[in-house]
């Protein structure tokens, strides 16, 4: 069976997400907390849209109607050295 990886940073596949939704975790923040989705180095840039699509499909809601994660600066991954100004 082919494993469909959704969150590469945290090694979470589609089956794990669907299982969690079926167990009652139907809010994105709940999924994030139990599976660590979006907490990897990319901060969810690739996996969050995919997770929202899966969540919408499984709950029968529109992606637009789901609670979406809020992003805080920096919105792109940067090194701590860059943040502190040491990399300049
Ligand atoms: S792919 Fe999910 S946090 Fe990076």
Backbone and ligand atoms as CSV (ligand in chain L), in Angstrom:
chain,resi,resn,atom,element,x,y,z
A,1,UNK,N,N,0.839,-1.190,0.000
A,1,UNK,CA,C,0.000,0.000,0.000
A,1,UNK,C,C,0.882,1.251,0.000
A,2,UNK,N,N,0.507,2.189,-0.840
A,2,UNK,CA,C,1.274,3.424,-0.955
A,2,UNK,C,C,0.893,4.364,0.180
A,3,UNK,N,N,1.897,4.878,0.848
A,3,UNK,CA,C,1.688,5.820,1.951
A,3,UNK,C,C,1.717,7.235,1.396
A,4,UNK,N,N,0.618,7.967,1.554
A,4,UNK,CA,C,0.544,9.340,1.056
A,4,UNK,C,C,0.949,10.306,2.159
A,5,UNK,N,N,2.185,10.774,2.047
A,5,UNK,CA,C,2.703,11.717,3.042
A,5,UNK,C,C,2.062,13.084,2.806
A,6,UNK,N,N,1.501,13.656,3.839
A,6,UNK,CA,C,0.899,14.994,3.746
A,6,UNK,C,C,1.839,16.023,4.372
A,7,UNK,N,N,2.312,15.727,5.566
A,7,UNK,CA,C,3.251,16.631,6.240
A,7,UNK,C,C,4.624,15.962,6.237
A,8,UNK,N,N,5.477,16.417,5.336
A,8,UNK,CA,C,6.806,15.819,5.200
A,8,UNK,C,C,7.678,16.122,6.404
A,9,UNK,N,N,7.544,17.295,6.940
A,9,UNK,CA,C,8.399,17.675,8.073
A,9,UNK,C,C,8.141,16.802,9.304
A,10,UNK,N,N,6.898,16.483,9.552
A,10,UNK,CA,C,6.548,15.708,10.747
A,10,UNK,C,C,6.207,14.259,10.420
A,11,UNK,N,N,6.373,13.859,9.156
A,11,UNK,CA,C,6.141,12.491,8.700
A,11,UNK,C,C,4.718,12.001,9.034
A,12,UNK,N,N,3.743,12.779,8.632
A,12,UNK,CA,C,2.339,12.432,8.873
A,12,UNK,C,C,1.684,12.123,7.525
A,13,UNK,N,N,1.026,10.977,7.463
A,13,UNK,CA,C,0.385,10.611,6.200
A,13,UNK,C,C,-1.127,10.838,6.243
A,14,UNK,N,N,-1.731,10.693,5.067
A,14,UNK,CA,C,-3.164,10.956,4.931
A,14,UNK,C,C,-3.988,10.039,5.835
A,15,UNK,N,N,-3.583,8.801,5.936
A,15,UNK,CA,C,-4.330,7.841,6.747
A,15,UNK,C,C,-4.380,8.269,8.223
A,16,UNK,N,N,-3.284,8.781,8.734
A,16,UNK,CA,C,-3.249,9.239,10.132
A,16,UNK,C,C,-4.187,10.428,10.340
A,17,UNK,N,N,-4.238,11.307,9.348
A,17,UNK,CA,C,-5.111,12.481,9.451
A,17,UNK,C,C,-6.575,12.054,9.415
A,18,UNK,N,N,-6.899,11.173,8.487
A,18,UNK,CA,C,-8.285,10.693,8.376
A,18,UNK,C,C,-8.690,9.957,9.661
A,19,UNK,N,N,-7.800,9.166,10.199
A,19,UNK,CA,C,-8.098,8.429,11.442
A,19,UNK,C,C,-8.397,9.414,12.582
A,20,UNK,N,N,-7.591,10.460,12.678
A,20,UNK,CA,C,-7.804,11.454,13.741
A,20,UNK,C,C,-9.143,12.174,13.555
A,21,UNK,N,N,-9.472,12.504,12.315
A,21,UNK,CA,C,-10.758,13.170,12.045
A,21,UNK,C,C,-11.904,12.242,12.444
A,22,UNK,N,N,-11.783,10.978,12.095
A,22,UNK,CA,C,-12.836,10.006,12.435
A,22,UNK,C,C,-12.931,9.781,13.945
A,23,UNK,N,N,-11.856,10.050,14.663
A,23,UNK,CA,C,-11.885,9.939,16.126
A,23,UNK,C,C,-12.493,11.173,16.773
A,24,UNK,N,N,-12.793,12.193,15.951
A,24,UNK,CA,C,-13.473,13.369,16.486
A,24,UNK,C,C,-12.670,14.656,16.482
A,25,UNK,N,N,-11.444,14.595,15.988
A,25,UNK,CA,C,-10.625,15.816,15.916
A,25,UNK,C,C,-10.954,16.520,14.595
A,26,UNK,N,N,-12.006,17.317,14.610
A,26,UNK,CA,C,-12.515,17.911,13.371
A,26,UNK,C,C,-12.194,19.397,13.233
A,27,UNK,N,N,-11.299,19.878,14.048
A,27,UNK,CA,C,-10.858,21.265,13.954
A,27,UNK,C,C,-9.367,21.258,13.614
A,28,UNK,N,N,-8.949,22.182,12.768
A,28,UNK,CA,C,-7.542,22.180,12.362
A,28,UNK,C,C,-6.601,22.280,13.550
A,29,UNK,N,N,-6.904,23.124,14.510
A,29,UNK,CA,C,-6.006,23.299,15.662
A,29,UNK,C,C,-5.887,22.010,16.475
A,30,UNK,N,N,-6.986,21.270,16.564
A,30,UNK,CA,C,-6.927,19.976,17.264
A,30,UNK,C,C,-5.989,19.020,16.525
A,31,UNK,N,N,-6.130,18.983,15.202
A,31,UNK,CA,C,-5.259,18.108,14.407
A,31,UNK,C,C,-3.804,18.535,14.556
A,32,UNK,N,N,-3.595,19.820,14.562
A,32,UNK,CA,C,-2.227,20.329,14.696
A,32,UNK,C,C,-1.624,19.884,16.033
A,33,UNK,N,N,-2.408,19.980,17.084
A,33,UNK,CA,C,-1.884,19.650,18.408
A,33,UNK,C,C,-1.601,18.160,18.576
A,34,UNK,N,N,-2.464,17.308,18.034
A,34,UNK,CA,C,-2.230,15.880,18.258
A,34,UNK,C,C,-1.262,15.270,17.250
A,35,UNK,N,N,-1.180,15.852,16.036
A,35,UNK,CA,C,-0.303,15.266,15.016
A,35,UNK,C,C,0.932,16.117,14.710
A,36,UNK,N,N,1.011,17.317,15.245
A,36,UNK,CA,C,2.107,18.258,15.005
A,36,UNK,C,C,2.158,18.745,13.550
A,37,UNK,N,N,1.014,18.693,12.887
A,37,UNK,CA,C,0.946,19.181,11.508
A,37,UNK,C,C,1.261,20.672,11.499
A,38,UNK,N,N,2.119,21.062,10.587
A,38,UNK,CA,C,2.448,22.473,10.436
A,38,UNK,C,C,3.466,22.984,11.432
A,39,UNK,N,N,4.027,22.097,12.250
A,39,UNK,CA,C,4.994,22.528,13.254
A,39,UNK,C,C,6.428,22.227,12.847
A,40,UNK,N,N,6.607,21.755,11.630
A,40,UNK,CA,C,7.956,21.431,11.171
A,40,UNK,C,C,8.679,22.658,10.647
A,41,UNK,N,N,9.873,22.442,10.105
A,41,UNK,CA,C,10.688,23.567,9.622
A,41,UNK,C,C,9.998,24.444,8.585
A,42,UNK,N,N,9.117,23.879,7.763
A,42,UNK,CA,C,8.464,24.718,6.734
A,42,UNK,C,C,7.275,25.473,7.305
A,43,UNK,N,N,6.921,25.162,8.566
A,43,UNK,CA,C,5.803,25.834,9.250
A,43,UNK,C,C,4.482,25.674,8.497
A,44,UNK,N,N,4.332,24.536,7.836
A,44,UNK,CA,C,3.052,24.217,7.208
A,44,UNK,C,C,2.808,24.811,5.842
A,45,UNK,N,N,3.832,25.352,5.224
A,45,UNK,CA,C,3.616,25.972,3.917
A,45,UNK,C,C,3.074,24.988,2.892
A,46,UNK,N,N,3.498,23.739,2.973
A,46,UNK,CA,C,2.989,22.772,1.998
A,46,UNK,C,C,1.856,21.918,2.567
A,47,UNK,N,N,1.883,21.602,3.830
A,47,UNK,CA,C,0.908,20.644,4.349
A,47,UNK,C,C,-0.414,21.269,4.795
A,48,UNK,N,N,-0.416,22.481,5.251
A,48,UNK,CA,C,-1.666,23.051,5.764
A,48,UNK,C,C,-2.764,23.090,4.707
A,49,UNK,N,N,-2.495,23.540,3.472
A,49,UNK,CA,C,-3.564,23.505,2.467
A,49,UNK,C,C,-4.066,22.081,2.202
A,50,UNK,N,N,-3.164,21.104,2.233
A,50,UNK,CA,C,-3.566,19.714,2.000
A,50,UNK,C,C,-4.420,19.204,3.156
A,51,UNK,N,N,-4.030,19.514,4.362
A,51,UNK,CA,C,-4.787,19.073,5.539
A,51,UNK,C,C,-6.181,19.711,5.522
A,52,UNK,N,N,-6.253,20.971,5.163
A,52,UNK,CA,C,-7.559,21.647,5.111
A,52,UNK,C,C,-8.471,21.005,4.066
A,53,UNK,N,N,-7.891,20.589,2.928
A,53,UNK,CA,C,-8.691,19.906,1.900
A,53,UNK,C,C,-9.231,18.573,2.426
A,54,UNK,N,N,-8.375,17.816,3.102
A,54,UNK,CA,C,-8.800,16.522,3.663
A,54,UNK,C,C,-9.877,16.751,4.715
A,55,UNK,N,N,-9.655,17.734,5.575
A,55,UNK,CA,C,-10.618,18.037,6.645
A,55,UNK,C,C,-11.964,18.471,6.057
A,56,UNK,N,N,-11.933,19.283,5.021
A,56,UNK,CA,C,-13.172,19.732,4.378
A,56,UNK,C,C,-13.911,18.547,3.771
A,57,UNK,N,N,-13.177,17.697,3.099
A,57,UNK,CA,C,-13.799,16.529,2.449
A,57,UNK,C,C,-14.429,15.597,3.488
A,58,UNK,N,N,-13.721,15.341,4.566
A,58,UNK,CA,C,-14.220,14.404,5.584
A,58,UNK,C,C,-15.362,14.982,6.419
A,59,UNK,N,N,-15.398,16.288,6.582
A,59,UNK,CA,C,-16.444,16.888,7.415
A,59,UNK,C,C,-17.611,17.440,6.581
A,60,UNK,N,N,-17.454,17.447,5.259
A,60,UNK,CA,C,-18.518,17.960,4.396
A,60,UNK,C,C,-18.621,19.482,4.411
A,61,UNK,N,N,-17.567,20.136,4.862
A,61,UNK,CA,C,-17.564,21.600,4.900
A,61,UNK,C,C,-16.732,22.141,3.741
A,62,UNK,N,N,-16.839,23.441,3.525
A,62,UNK,CA,C,-15.985,24.091,2.539
A,62,UNK,C,C,-14.698,24.526,3.241
A,63,UNK,N,N,-13.605,24.512,2.504
A,63,UNK,CA,C,-12.321,24.945,3.075
A,63,UNK,C,C,-12.442,26.354,3.641
A,64,UNK,N,N,-13.216,27.196,2.937
A,64,UNK,CA,C,-13.372,28.587,3.376
A,64,UNK,C,C,-14.059,28.687,4.745
A,65,UNK,N,N,-14.858,27.682,5.083
A,65,UNK,CA,C,-15.605,27.717,6.336
A,65,UNK,C,C,-14.844,27.118,7.527
A,66,UNK,N,N,-13.673,26.548,7.272
A,66,UNK,CA,C,-12.904,25.917,8.353
A,66,UNK,C,C,-12.075,26.957,9.105
A,67,UNK,N,N,-11.817,26.670,10.370
A,67,UNK,CA,C,-10.885,27.506,11.128
A,67,UNK,C,C,-9.490,27.271,10.581
A,68,UNK,N,N,-8.872,28.339,10.155
A,68,UNK,CA,C,-7.536,28.206,9.577
A,68,UNK,C,C,-6.500,28.692,10.583
A,69,UNK,N,N,-5.295,28.142,10.457
A,69,UNK,CA,C,-4.253,28.578,11.386
A,69,UNK,C,C,-3.868,30.021,11.117
A,70,UNK,N,N,-3.513,30.696,12.168
A,70,UNK,CA,C,-3.035,32.061,11.988
A,70,UNK,C,C,-1.521,32.010,11.847
A,71,UNK,N,N,-0.999,32.811,10.982
A,71,UNK,CA,C,0.442,32.859,10.783
A,71,UNK,C,C,0.996,34.082,11.478
A,72,UNK,N,N,2.114,33.886,12.114
A,72,UNK,CA,C,2.780,34.995,12.782
A,72,UNK,C,C,4.119,35.232,12.083
A,73,UNK,N,N,4.572,36.448,12.093
A,73,UNK,CA,C,5.857,36.720,11.451
A,73,UNK,C,C,6.971,35.920,12.135
A,74,UNK,N,N,7.986,35.476,11.455
A,74,UNK,CA,C,8.173,35.603,10.017
A,74,UNK,C,C,7.297,34.596,9.264
A,75,UNK,N,N,6.784,34.988,8.129
A,75,UNK,CA,C,5.898,34.101,7.363
A,75,UNK,C,C,6.678,33.176,6.450
A,76,UNK,N,N,7.978,33.357,6.367
A,76,UNK,CA,C,8.822,32.407,5.649
A,76,UNK,C,C,9.887,31.907,6.607
A,77,UNK,N,N,10.359,30.668,6.423
A,77,UNK,CA,C,11.395,30.153,7.324
A,77,UNK,C,C,12.684,30.951,7.208
A,78,UNK,N,N,13.242,31.329,8.339
A,78,UNK,CA,C,14.533,32.010,8.358
A,78,UNK,C,C,15.364,31.429,9.496
A,79,UNK,N,N,16.646,31.623,9.422
A,79,UNK,CA,C,17.520,31.106,10.472
A,79,UNK,C,C,17.471,32.050,11.678
A,80,UNK,N,N,17.845,31.512,12.829
A,80,UNK,CA,C,17.906,32.365,14.021
A,80,UNK,C,C,18.988,33.426,13.858
A,81,UNK,N,N,20.066,33.061,13.174
A,81,UNK,CA,C,21.132,34.026,12.922
A,81,UNK,C,C,20.623,35.194,12.101
A,82,UNK,N,N,19.794,34.887,11.132
A,82,UNK,CA,C,19.210,35.935,10.297
A,82,UNK,C,C,18.296,36.828,11.130
A,83,UNK,N,N,17.541,36.202,12.016
A,83,UNK,CA,C,16.620,36.935,12.871
A,83,UNK,C,C,17.371,37.869,13.826
A,84,UNK,N,N,18.507,37.393,14.318
A,84,UNK,CA,C,19.261,38.214,15.269
A,84,UNK,C,C,20.180,39.210,14.586
A,85,UNK,N,N,20.325,39.080,13.261
A,85,UNK,CA,C,21.167,40.007,12.526
A,85,UNK,C,C,22.608,39.539,12.393
A,86,UNK,N,N,22.944,38.348,12.947
A,86,UNK,CA,C,24.316,37.856,12.878
A,86,UNK,C,C,24.695,37.345,11.495
A,87,UNK,N,N,23.720,36.947,10.679
A,87,UNK,CA,C,24.017,36.401,9.356
A,87,UNK,C,C,24.247,37.477,8.312
A,88,UNK,N,N,24.058,38.704,8.639
A,88,UNK,CA,C,24.185,39.760,7.622
A,88,UNK,C,C,25.615,40.024,7.241
L,1,LIG,S1,S,5.260,19.807,5.657
L,1,LIG,FE1,FE,4.120,20.033,7.451
L,1,LIG,S2,S,5.282,21.393,8.676
L,1,LIG,FE2,FE,6.425,21.156,6.885
